[in-house]
Every structure is written in structure tokens, then in C-alpha cells.
Amino acid sequence: MGNEMHTAGQISGSQMDRRSLFRVGGLTVTLAALAAACSENKPTSLGRVGDAPTTTKAPDAKVDDPTLLRTASSISYSLINLYATLTDGGDLVGGDVATILKRFSEDHATAAAAFEKATTAADGVAWNCSNPRLDSTVIEPVLARITKGAAASRDSKEIPPSDDPKRDVLHLVQALESMSSAMYQQMVETLSDPKLRQLSIVNGVLAARRGALIATISNPERPGGYIAAAAAAPEAAPAEATTTTAQDIAAPSTAAGDAEGATPATPIPTVSAIPARFGQLGAQTIIVGAGDENGVRMKMMIETPSLNAYVYDYMEPTCK
Amino acid sequence: MEYEQTQQNEPAHRLARRSLLAAGLGGAAVTVAPLLQRAVSASTPPGSEPPASTTTTAPKRPTADDVVLLGAAQSLELAARDLYAMAVGNKPSDATLAAVLATIHDDHMAYAQELAGLIGRDAPDTADAALTDQHSSAFSGSDTKALLAAAATLEADLAQTHCEAIGQLKAVSGARVLASIAVVEGRHGTVLADLGQSKDLDELLSPAATRLTVKG
């Protein structure tokens, strides 16, 4: 009995200690939560390691009607500048095409003026310069590849200028006009005012016609130059496959371009005036220039202007 | 004796547990309160920041007025389909002309179907008789030059009509469809003018166009 009493007393003392521990622990958690809730825990900047330069916060970019309208006028100015380059001297286009490109320039000047006026009416600042993104990522590199080729580098040999500059220029113009048509078509969905949508699609139709006209010149095949379905259709049944032997496989290739030991260059796809049943918004792909040492020509995806090509309100004109 | 002592200790234990629970709940309340406050403040524009610019969201589905415009567009597309069916039915000897006419016929049929899918049972599903009558002689005749001229005019008028409708449509869905149709009809017009051997840049690029109206 006395033994039992002693044991019970020990247990009681032990329970009291544990309760104290719980009490202290609960109070600690409560106070910690209170302190955490009352403190300002938003970091003022991202954690940085080492001696890194300070960063500048990107300005807020609003995609609103003035931004879209400024982008539209910028694309027209980019194409006006391109056509001036193509038609002012040089031998990049023939006489008939030069006349057509001058007409294109006039149409783009009319479009740019309309979009600048609309930008001002929408409480924006009109943009009367070219599109910096289109110039730097598409027009300048493609023109350089056509007219100058590419200099040798540590990893590749020099690439000569285009083997057919007039062909490449027509493909570039066709792609850019189709791209601008797609941009106007897309803006019908993004502009808020129906009247601005109308202005956009009217210019989209005109750009589509310009692209179609260049396609008919670029691809003289008929009806392939008119309709894409005909261009894609096989002209004749494929020849029967010949029996191949191990000896044949080992024989040197007789493919075009190999006769003189040169690698055949990337084939250039043909274009059609009516490429699809409905207006497309996807990228335009062009292949231009001479092939490199492996025969690979420059392949460029010309995206329909989007977030990275818009002329936002914080951007300042860089042209004179 | 021991039993009694244990009995006396019971209320003290309960009191301590209650205190602990109360302290825990209090701590939880203190912890959760700022979170709730943050959630509420996130849904309320803070007064210290500049007010967000108001935006007007266009309706996604065609409105009643839109349905009238889109129905008219479908009638015009059906009339264009019928006109090209006449021309294709004449079996042009020129393979290129035949291929182009057949392609454009199929395009207009697809446009009418697309518009019918957009407006559903409100679609008229009948060709505009006035437009058919206006061009039927050129499309059913044997004069290729007259056919190409009439077809180029028809395409320009259709594109112009759709562009003007886009300026009136409230819902984006209808405007999106008409826009994708109008740009290709512009291309149709250039191809037809080129097929007609036109070298006039106005005819090829920006021909005169009239907005078509649906009667009835």
C-alpha cells in the first residue's frame, strides 16, 4: 500500500510537469503566430547571391486599343522602309515588281496615317516609326542573309549571298504582307471598339490582296500559284520503287547537287495566293539565302505580332 | 485516502486542459485573422493605388442584332455558292479556271456552313435571290471574261459587306468568323483579276466595292 502511494505521487508529479510543458509550448506557439502575423514579411526584393548588378523593374505593359493601333502603324512603317530599300537601286527586284512595291508603299502610308489618327482618337500617342522587334528579328537578318550571306565563324564556313535574291525577296514580301493581314485579322478579336475592328479588317483584306498578288508572281505554276490544294497535289503517280541492293546503297548518290560534290540545298517551298480556306493567324515560314556548308538555308518563322512585338505606351520612337 | 486525493485533483486537470485549448484556439484565431484580412484586401482595390482602368467586355455569343447581320451574311454566301455552282456546272475547258472556280465554290459553301454553325437555328439557310439574279447571266454564260469580271466584283462586294458588318457586330465570335472569311475573299478577288489578265493595280489590289444588302 505504501508502495502504491509512492508510485501514485510520482505519477501525479510527472503529469503536472507535462501539463506545464504543454502550457508553455502552447503559449510559445501562440506568441510566435501573433508575432508572425503582426510583422511585415513581404520581401522588398528577390534574394541575391554574390556581387550581381541591380535590376530595373520592367514597366507595366498594357495591351489596350492605343497599343494595338500603334503596333499596326509600326508594321506599315517597317514595310515602307523595307520597300524603299528594295526599290532604291540595286538589283533585288525587277521593274514590274518595283512598280508594285511602290504601290504597296503608298497603301501602307495610307494605312499608317489611318491608324495614327485612330491612336490619337483613342487617347494614345501616335507611332510613326517602324516596329523595332520586326526590324531587328526578321527584316534586317533576312535581308543581310540574302544580300551579304554570313561571315565565317569558328564553327561554320562563310555563307555566300543568295543564289536567287529576286526569288527570296518575293518570298519575304509575300510572307510579310500575309503576316500583316493576319495581324489585322487578329486585332478584330482584341480591339474593343467595333469601328476600330472594321478599320483593322479593311486593311487586313488589302494586305491579303497584296500577299496574293506577290504569290501569283512568285509561283508561276498554275493552278498551284493560285490555290494551295493544287500546289500540294501530286502531279503524277509516284514512280515504282526499284529494287535496292547492298551494292546500290553503297553507291554514290546521284541526287541533284551532288554531281560536283556539293550538298543539295534546302528545298524552298512554293507559295499560293489562296493558302487556306479561312484566314490563318499562324506564323509565316520562309526559307531564304544560299545554303551553308551542309546545304541548309536560313529558315525564318515570321510570327503574327503579339506581346513581344507590340508598341506599348511606354516605348519612345527611335526614328527621326 | 489516495483515491480522494486523486478525486480532488481532477477539476484542476480539466481546468488546465481547458486553458491549454483556449490558448491554442486563441493563437489560431490570431494567426488566421491576418490571413482573412489579406484575403479581403486582395479582393478590394486598395485606395492607395491608382484606380484600374475600366474595361468593356464584348459579349461572346452573338446578340439578337448580330444574328440578323450574320444571317444576312450566310444568305449572301449561299448565293455565291450557287453562282459558282453554275460556273462549275458549265465545265470550263481551262483546267486552271475550273480548279479555281471549284475551290472558291467550296470556300463559299464552307463559309455558309460556318455561319450556320455560329447562329444555329436562326440561320436562314436560303440563298439571297437578288444577288443570284444579279450575277446569274455572267456565271451561267460562256463568256469567260465576263465571268471573271463578275466573280471579282462579287468577291470584292462580299468582303466589303463583311467588313462593314464587323463594324456593327457586338460579339467577338461573329466578327472573328467574318474576318477570317473576308481576308480570303480578298485573295479570291486578286486571283480572279489575275486570271482575267488584269494588270491594273487598282483592280488587283483595291477594286471598287459595294456593300450588299439582303432583301426580305
Interface residues (C-beta under 8 A of the other chain):
Chain A: E4 M5 A8 S12 Q15 R19 F22 R23 G26 L27 V29 T30 L31 A33 L34 A36 A37 C38 K62 D64 T99 I100 R103 D107 S181 Y184 Q185 V188 E189 S192 P194 K195 R197 Q198 I201 V202 G204 V205 L206 A207 A208 R209 R210 G211 A212 L213 T216 R222 P223 Y226 I227 A229 A230 A273 I274 A276 R277 F278 G279
Chain B: M1 E2 T6 N9 H13 A16 R17 S19 L20 A23 G24 G26 G27 A28 V30 T31 A33 P34 L35 S53 T55 T56 A58 A95 T96 A99 V100 T103 D106 D107 A110 E114 A159 H162 C163 E164 I166 G167 Q168 L169 K170 V172 A175 R176 L178 A179 S180 I181 A182 V183 V184 E185 G186 R187 H188 G189 T190 V191 D194 L195 L201 L204 L205 S206
